[in-house]
Amino acid sequence: MADYTKLAAEVRTKFGKGAARKLRAADKIPAVIYGHGTEPQHVSLPGHETMLLVRTANAVVDLDIEGSAQLALVKDVQRDPVRQIIEHIDLVVVRRGEKVTVDVPVVIEGESFSGTIHVQDLSSVSLLVLATAIPEHVVVDVEGLEDGKQVHASELQLPEGAELETDPEALVVQIVTPRATADDIAADEESAEAGAEAGTEGGSEPVDESSDSE
């Protein structure tokens, strides 16, 4: 059995912006738990522990709701657009043995062939996985890959039991050789022209204006 983060949740009975502000002032975060046909449960979570929890994508938490245990998946985190503090969290009820669809980050590892760079087209892929075995990320190894190589979703190495929900033909990463930009080319041309002009002026012979007559 996996060892999940445990959080003590308190049932909320007061709602609205004023009640939410009071909770956040007390270092608590408003949250709602739903799923499996159950009535939504409005709770508050401890602020610091919850902020640490949501640093990981698709975190699963073992909730103690005033003595009642509930396993839940962090589905959505709403933040203040300016201060970036957590304003509200949505959690989905999960059960051991069931599968859920989640977006998992794609991480690039390794160095492509000398002189090339990798361009990442997908930052995450959608997987159907056990709710109790959600991977933190999926790795794409680009070590030594040469110019023109493309890696599609169907080529990803997925964890055992995981199923790809993203379009298999979706481009995840490609290897390219950087090309000079139009600005770079224009700058080079201007530099060459300036050099040519300087060379022409430097190579001209001075005119002797003195008279040959005595």
Secondary structure by P-SEA (a helix, b strand, c coil): ccccbbbbbbbbccccaaaaaaaaaacbbbbccccccccccccccccaaaaaaacccccccccccccbbbbbcccccccccccccccbbbbbbbcccbbbbbbbbbbbbccccccbbbbbcccbbbbbccccccccbbbbbcccccccccccccccccccccccccccccccbbbbcccccaaaaaaaaaaaaaaaaaaaaaabbbbbcccccc
